[in-house]
Amino acid sequence: MNQIDTLLTLIAQKHLGVDTLQTRHADSLDFHDTAVWCIRDALEAAFKAGVEVGVALPAPTEADIARD
């Protein structure tokens, strides 16, 4: 599991009460009733985590930008 998958799983567990983000091919395990305020909290946590990861990345060099 990569860093993003781990972060998203932790956010889903904390804010949405979802044990795993893996498909388990059972409606009772793959579909959840969730309050909108929990979804908002999860989205906010994901956004903040993305900002923190982005800040930790080194700034691209001119050569990196030219390759894109």
Jmol script that loads the backbone (N, CA, C; Angstrom):
load data "model"
ATOM      1  N   MET A   1       0.860  -1.176   0.000  1.00  0.00           N
ATOM      2  CA  MET A   1       0.000   0.000   0.000  1.00  0.00           C
ATOM      3  C   MET A   1       0.902   1.234   0.000  1.00  0.00           C
ATOM      4  N   ASN A   2       0.636   2.174  -0.918  1.00  0.00           N
ATOM      5  CA  ASN A   2       1.481   3.365  -0.987  1.00  0.00           C
ATOM      6  C   ASN A   2       1.014   4.426   0.016  1.00  0.00           C
ATOM      7  N   GLN A   3       1.737   5.513   0.085  1.00  0.00           N
ATOM      8  CA  GLN A   3       1.468   6.554   1.082  1.00  0.00           C
ATOM      9  C   GLN A   3       0.067   7.144   0.916  1.00  0.00           C
ATOM     10  N   ILE A   4      -0.363   7.390  -0.305  1.00  0.00           N
ATOM     11  CA  ILE A   4      -1.687   7.972  -0.533  1.00  0.00           C
ATOM     12  C   ILE A   4      -2.775   7.003  -0.107  1.00  0.00           C
ATOM     13  N   ASP A   5      -2.641   5.728  -0.462  1.00  0.00           N
ATOM     14  CA  ASP A   5      -3.630   4.727  -0.058  1.00  0.00           C
ATOM     15  C   ASP A   5      -3.726   4.638   1.457  1.00  0.00           C
ATOM     16  N   THR A   6      -2.593   4.690   2.125  1.00  0.00           N
ATOM     17  CA  THR A   6      -2.576   4.628   3.585  1.00  0.00           C
ATOM     18  C   THR A   6      -3.285   5.836   4.186  1.00  0.00           C
ATOM     19  N   LEU A   7      -2.976   7.033   3.670  1.00  0.00           N
ATOM     20  CA  LEU A   7      -3.630   8.242   4.163  1.00  0.00           C
ATOM     21  C   LEU A   7      -5.135   8.192   3.949  1.00  0.00           C
ATOM     22  N   LEU A   8      -5.561   7.797   2.758  1.00  0.00           N
ATOM     23  CA  LEU A   8      -6.993   7.742   2.465  1.00  0.00           C
ATOM     24  C   LEU A   8      -7.704   6.709   3.332  1.00  0.00           C
ATOM     25  N   THR A   9      -7.062   5.582   3.572  1.00  0.00           N
ATOM     26  CA  THR A   9      -7.660   4.565   4.431  1.00  0.00           C
ATOM     27  C   THR A   9      -7.813   5.079   5.855  1.00  0.00           C
ATOM     28  N   LEU A  10      -6.787   5.751   6.366  1.00  0.00           N
ATOM     29  CA  LEU A  10      -6.870   6.310   7.714  1.00  0.00           C
ATOM     30  C   LEU A  10      -7.983   7.358   7.818  1.00  0.00           C
ATOM     31  N   ILE A  11      -8.116   8.190   6.803  1.00  0.00           N
ATOM     32  CA  ILE A  11      -9.169   9.208   6.789  1.00  0.00           C
ATOM     33  C   ILE A  11     -10.540   8.536   6.738  1.00  0.00           C
ATOM     34  N   ALA A  12     -10.687   7.519   5.904  1.00  0.00           N
ATOM     35  CA  ALA A  12     -11.966   6.801   5.805  1.00  0.00           C
ATOM     36  C   ALA A  12     -12.319   6.136   7.130  1.00  0.00           C
ATOM     37  N   GLN A  13     -11.349   5.566   7.789  1.00  0.00           N
ATOM     38  CA  GLN A  13     -11.597   4.925   9.078  1.00  0.00           C
ATOM     39  C   GLN A  13     -12.017   5.944  10.129  1.00  0.00           C
ATOM     40  N   LYS A  14     -11.296   7.057  10.204  1.00  0.00           N
ATOM     41  CA  LYS A  14     -11.561   8.056  11.239  1.00  0.00           C
ATOM     42  C   LYS A  14     -12.860   8.813  11.014  1.00  0.00           C
ATOM     43  N   HIS A  15     -13.112   9.261   9.787  1.00  0.00           N
ATOM     44  CA  HIS A  15     -14.230  10.165   9.535  1.00  0.00           C
ATOM     45  C   HIS A  15     -15.484   9.485   8.997  1.00  0.00           C
ATOM     46  N   LEU A  16     -15.312   8.327   8.356  1.00  0.00           N
ATOM     47  CA  LEU A  16     -16.451   7.701   7.696  1.00  0.00           C
ATOM     48  C   LEU A  16     -16.847   6.357   8.312  1.00  0.00           C
ATOM     49  N   GLY A  17     -16.049   5.855   9.225  1.00  0.00           N
ATOM     50  CA  GLY A  17     -16.353   4.565   9.837  1.00  0.00           C
ATOM     51  C   GLY A  17     -16.225   3.405   8.863  1.00  0.00           C
ATOM     52  N   VAL A  18     -15.361   3.554   7.863  1.00  0.00           N
ATOM     53  CA  VAL A  18     -15.138   2.525   6.849  1.00  0.00           C
ATOM     54  C   VAL A  18     -13.836   1.808   7.192  1.00  0.00           C
ATOM     55  N   ASP A  19     -13.900   0.493   7.348  1.00  0.00           N
ATOM     56  CA  ASP A  19     -12.721  -0.273   7.752  1.00  0.00           C
ATOM     57  C   ASP A  19     -11.638  -0.319   6.683  1.00  0.00           C
ATOM     58  N   THR A  20     -12.046  -0.472   5.427  1.00  0.00           N
ATOM     59  CA  THR A  20     -11.093  -0.611   4.337  1.00  0.00           C
ATOM     60  C   THR A  20     -11.658   0.035   3.078  1.00  0.00           C
ATOM     61  N   LEU A  21     -10.796   0.452   2.186  1.00  0.00           N
ATOM     62  CA  LEU A  21     -11.223   0.999   0.904  1.00  0.00           C
ATOM     63  C   LEU A  21     -11.093  -0.052  -0.204  1.00  0.00           C
ATOM     64  N   GLN A  22     -10.801  -1.277   0.175  1.00  0.00           N
ATOM     65  CA  GLN A  22     -10.715  -2.378  -0.779  1.00  0.00           C
ATOM     66  C   GLN A  22     -12.123  -2.877  -1.106  1.00  0.00           C
ATOM     67  N   THR A  23     -12.381  -3.158  -2.380  1.00  0.00           N
ATOM     68  CA  THR A  23     -13.660  -3.728  -2.787  1.00  0.00           C
ATOM     69  C   THR A  23     -13.763  -5.149  -2.245  1.00  0.00           C
ATOM     70  N   ARG A  24     -14.907  -5.446  -1.614  1.00  0.00           N
ATOM     71  CA  ARG A  24     -15.088  -6.777  -1.041  1.00  0.00           C
ATOM     72  C   ARG A  24     -16.232  -7.543  -1.701  1.00  0.00           C
ATOM     73  N   HIS A  25     -16.828  -6.966  -2.728  1.00  0.00           N
ATOM     74  CA  HIS A  25     -17.856  -7.621  -3.535  1.00  0.00           C
ATOM     75  C   HIS A  25     -19.057  -8.090  -2.714  1.00  0.00           C
ATOM     76  N   ALA A  26     -19.441  -7.268  -1.731  1.00  0.00           N
ATOM     77  CA  ALA A  26     -20.645  -7.531  -0.942  1.00  0.00           C
ATOM     78  C   ALA A  26     -21.260  -6.172  -0.627  1.00  0.00           C
ATOM     79  N   ASP A  27     -22.522  -6.010  -0.994  1.00  0.00           N
ATOM     80  CA  ASP A  27     -23.172  -4.714  -0.784  1.00  0.00           C
ATOM     81  C   ASP A  27     -23.078  -4.253   0.663  1.00  0.00           C
ATOM     82  N   SER A  28     -23.253  -5.156   1.604  1.00  0.00           N
ATOM     83  CA  SER A  28     -23.222  -4.762   3.018  1.00  0.00           C
ATOM     84  C   SER A  28     -21.841  -4.276   3.459  1.00  0.00           C
ATOM     85  N   LEU A  29     -20.805  -4.657   2.721  1.00  0.00           N
ATOM     86  CA  LEU A  29     -19.442  -4.239   3.058  1.00  0.00           C
ATOM     87  C   LEU A  29     -18.957  -3.071   2.197  1.00  0.00           C
ATOM     88  N   ASP A  30     -19.489  -2.940   0.990  1.00  0.00           N
ATOM     89  CA  ASP A  30     -18.981  -1.940   0.042  1.00  0.00           C
ATOM     90  C   ASP A  30     -19.808  -0.660  -0.024  1.00  0.00           C
ATOM     91  N   PHE A  31     -21.001  -0.652   0.523  1.00  0.00           N
ATOM     92  CA  PHE A  31     -21.853   0.545   0.512  1.00  0.00           C
ATOM     93  C   PHE A  31     -22.129   0.974   1.942  1.00  0.00           C
ATOM     94  N   HIS A  32     -22.049   2.289   2.189  1.00  0.00           N
ATOM     95  CA  HIS A  32     -22.184   2.815   3.544  1.00  0.00           C
ATOM     96  C   HIS A  32     -23.106   4.026   3.556  1.00  0.00           C
ATOM     97  N   ASP A  33     -23.927   4.148   4.590  1.00  0.00           N
ATOM     98  CA  ASP A  33     -24.694   5.370   4.821  1.00  0.00           C
ATOM     99  C   ASP A  33     -23.805   6.288   5.643  1.00  0.00           C
ATOM    100  N   THR A  34     -23.601   7.494   5.143  1.00  0.00           N
ATOM    101  CA  THR A  34     -22.690   8.421   5.804  1.00  0.00           C
ATOM    102  C   THR A  34     -23.300   9.812   5.844  1.00  0.00           C
ATOM    103  N   ALA A  35     -23.214  10.451   6.983  1.00  0.00           N
ATOM    104  CA  ALA A  35     -23.731  11.815   7.130  1.00  0.00           C
ATOM    105  C   ALA A  35     -22.883  12.790   6.325  1.00  0.00           C
ATOM    106  N   VAL A  36     -23.529  13.822   5.805  1.00  0.00           N
ATOM    107  CA  VAL A  36     -22.807  14.788   4.973  1.00  0.00           C
ATOM    108  C   VAL A  36     -21.700  15.484   5.756  1.00  0.00           C
ATOM    109  N   TRP A  37     -21.880  15.707   7.041  1.00  0.00           N
ATOM    110  CA  TRP A  37     -20.831  16.378   7.813  1.00  0.00           C
ATOM    111  C   TRP A  37     -19.616  15.468   7.964  1.00  0.00           C
ATOM    112  N   CYS A  38     -19.817  14.162   7.963  1.00  0.00           N
ATOM    113  CA  CYS A  38     -18.685  13.229   8.001  1.00  0.00           C
ATOM    114  C   CYS A  38     -17.942  13.242   6.673  1.00  0.00           C
ATOM    115  N   ILE A  39     -18.703  13.313   5.582  1.00  0.00           N
ATOM    116  CA  ILE A  39     -18.074  13.393   4.258  1.00  0.00           C
ATOM    117  C   ILE A  39     -17.266  14.672   4.148  1.00  0.00           C
ATOM    118  N   ARG A  40     -17.844  15.789   4.630  1.00  0.00           N
ATOM    119  CA  ARG A  40     -17.127  17.076   4.599  1.00  0.00           C
ATOM    120  C   ARG A  40     -15.837  16.979   5.406  1.00  0.00           C
ATOM    121  N   ASP A  41     -15.916  16.408   6.615  1.00  0.00           N
ATOM    122  CA  ASP A  41     -14.725  16.257   7.454  1.00  0.00           C
ATOM    123  C   ASP A  41     -13.658  15.404   6.764  1.00  0.00           C
ATOM    124  N   ALA A  42     -14.090  14.336   6.089  1.00  0.00           N
ATOM    125  CA  ALA A  42     -13.146  13.464   5.378  1.00  0.00           C
ATOM    126  C   ALA A  42     -12.495  14.201   4.212  1.00  0.00           C
ATOM    127  N   LEU A  43     -13.293  14.966   3.469  1.00  0.00           N
ATOM    128  CA  LEU A  43     -12.729  15.730   2.351  1.00  0.00           C
ATOM    129  C   LEU A  43     -11.747  16.788   2.838  1.00  0.00           C
ATOM    130  N   GLU A  44     -12.090  17.443   3.934  1.00  0.00           N
ATOM    131  CA  GLU A  44     -11.191  18.453   4.497  1.00  0.00           C
ATOM    132  C   GLU A  44      -9.882  17.813   4.964  1.00  0.00           C
ATOM    133  N   ALA A  45      -9.976  16.663   5.604  1.00  0.00           N
ATOM    134  CA  ALA A  45      -8.768  15.957   6.055  1.00  0.00           C
ATOM    135  C   ALA A  45      -7.911  15.531   4.865  1.00  0.00           C
ATOM    136  N   ALA A  46      -8.547  15.070   3.792  1.00  0.00           N
ATOM    137  CA  ALA A  46      -7.798  14.670   2.594  1.00  0.00           C
ATOM    138  C   ALA A  46      -7.118  15.872   1.955  1.00  0.00           C
ATOM    139  N   PHE A  47      -7.815  16.994   1.910  1.00  0.00           N
ATOM    140  CA  PHE A  47      -7.217  18.208   1.343  1.00  0.00           C
ATOM    141  C   PHE A  47      -6.004  18.633   2.159  1.00  0.00           C
ATOM    142  N   LYS A  48      -6.157  18.669   3.481  1.00  0.00           N
ATOM    143  CA  LYS A  48      -5.046  19.072   4.349  1.00  0.00           C
ATOM    144  C   LYS A  48      -3.864  18.111   4.216  1.00  0.00           C
ATOM    145  N   ALA A  49      -4.140  16.816   4.112  1.00  0.00           N
ATOM    146  CA  ALA A  49      -3.070  15.833   3.940  1.00  0.00           C
ATOM    147  C   ALA A  49      -2.350  16.068   2.616  1.00  0.00           C
ATOM    148  N   GLY A  50      -3.098  16.395   1.574  1.00  0.00           N
ATOM    149  CA  GLY A  50      -2.493  16.678   0.272  1.00  0.00           C
ATOM    150  C   GLY A  50      -1.598  17.899   0.308  1.00  0.00           C
ATOM    151  N   VAL A  51      -2.045  18.919   1.026  1.00  0.00           N
ATOM    152  CA  VAL A  51      -1.235  20.127   1.166  1.00  0.00           C
ATOM    153  C   VAL A  51       0.066  19.794   1.900  1.00  0.00           C
ATOM    154  N   GLU A  52      -0.036  19.028   2.982  1.00  0.00           N
ATOM    155  CA  GLU A  52       1.160  18.671   3.746  1.00  0.00           C
ATOM    156  C   GLU A  52       2.139  17.850   2.907  1.00  0.00           C
ATOM    157  N   VAL A  53       1.629  16.912   2.134  1.00  0.00           N
ATOM    158  CA  VAL A  53       2.501  16.100   1.273  1.00  0.00           C
ATOM    159  C   VAL A  53       3.136  16.992   0.212  1.00  0.00           C
ATOM    160  N   GLY A  54       2.353  17.898  -0.371  1.00  0.00           N
ATOM    161  CA  GLY A  54       2.870  18.794  -1.406  1.00  0.00           C
ATOM    162  C   GLY A  54       3.954  19.715  -0.885  1.00  0.00           C
ATOM    163  N   VAL A  55       3.791  20.207   0.330  1.00  0.00           N
ATOM    164  CA  VAL A  55       4.793  21.091   0.922  1.00  0.00           C
ATOM    165  C   VAL A  55       6.087  20.329   1.174  1.00  0.00           C
ATOM    166  N   ALA A  56       5.988  19.058   1.484  1.00  0.00           N
ATOM    167  CA  ALA A  56       7.168  18.256   1.794  1.00  0.00           C
ATOM    168  C   ALA A  56       7.965  17.876   0.542  1.00  0.00           C
ATOM    169  N   LEU A  57       7.344  17.977  -0.628  1.00  0.00           N
ATOM    170  CA  LEU A  57       8.042  17.622  -1.859  1.00  0.00           C
ATOM    171  C   LEU A  57       9.036  18.707  -2.249  1.00  0.00           C
ATOM    172  N   PRO A  58      10.155  18.329  -2.842  1.00  0.00           N
ATOM    173  CA  PRO A  58      11.105  19.347  -3.292  1.00  0.00           C
ATOM    174  C   PRO A  58      10.508  20.144  -4.457  1.00  0.00           C
ATOM    175  N   ALA A  59      10.876  21.402  -4.547  1.00  0.00           N
ATOM    176  CA  ALA A  59      10.392  22.254  -5.638  1.00  0.00           C
ATOM    177  C   ALA A  59      10.981  21.754  -6.952  1.00  0.00           C
ATOM    178  N   PRO A  60      10.178  21.763  -8.017  1.00  0.00           N
ATOM    179  CA  PRO A  60      10.705  21.303  -9.302  1.00  0.00           C
ATOM    180  C   PRO A  60      11.780  22.247  -9.840  1.00  0.00           C
ATOM    181  N   THR A  61      12.749  21.664 -10.511  1.00  0.00           N
ATOM    182  CA  THR A  61      13.790  22.466 -11.151  1.00  0.00           C
ATOM    183  C   THR A  61      13.305  22.874 -12.535  1.00  0.00           C
ATOM    184  N   GLU A  62      14.050  23.768 -13.187  1.00  0.00           N
ATOM    185  CA  GLU A  62      13.694  24.170 -14.549  1.00  0.00           C
ATOM    186  C   GLU A  62      13.717  22.967 -15.488  1.00  0.00           C
ATOM    187  N   ALA A  63      14.646  22.044 -15.272  1.00  0.00           N
ATOM    188  CA  ALA A  63      14.735  20.848 -16.103  1.00  0.00           C
ATOM    189  C   ALA A  63      13.488  19.975 -15.922  1.00  0.00           C
ATOM    190  N   ASP A  64      13.001  19.858 -14.692  1.00  0.00           N
ATOM    191  CA  ASP A  64      11.772  19.092 -14.441  1.00  0.00           C
ATOM    192  C   ASP A  64      10.589  19.716 -15.173  1.00  0.00           C
ATOM    193  N   ILE A  65      10.490  21.016 -15.125  1.00  0.00           N
ATOM    194  CA  ILE A  65       9.377  21.724 -15.758  1.00  0.00           C
ATOM    195  C   ILE A  65       9.466  21.572 -17.265  1.00  0.00           C
ATOM    196  N   ALA A  66      10.661  21.642 -17.824  1.00  0.00           N
ATOM    197  CA  ALA A  66      10.842  21.508 -19.268  1.00  0.00           C
ATOM    198  C   ALA A  66      10.459  20.125 -19.770  1.00  0.00           C
ATOM    199  N   ARG A  67      10.650  19.097 -18.947  1.00  0.00           N
ATOM    200  CA  ARG A  67      10.295  17.729 -19.338  1.00  0.00           C
ATOM    201  C   ARG A  67       8.788  17.561 -19.445  1.00  0.00           C
ATOM    202  N   ASP A  68       8.028  18.288 -18.656  1.00  0.00           N
ATOM    203  CA  ASP A  68       6.563  18.172 -18.661  1.00  0.00           C
ATOM    204  C   ASP A  68       6.037  18.876 -19.836  1.00  0.00           C
TER     205      ASP A  68
END
end "model"
wireframe off; spacefill off
backbone 0.3
color backbone group
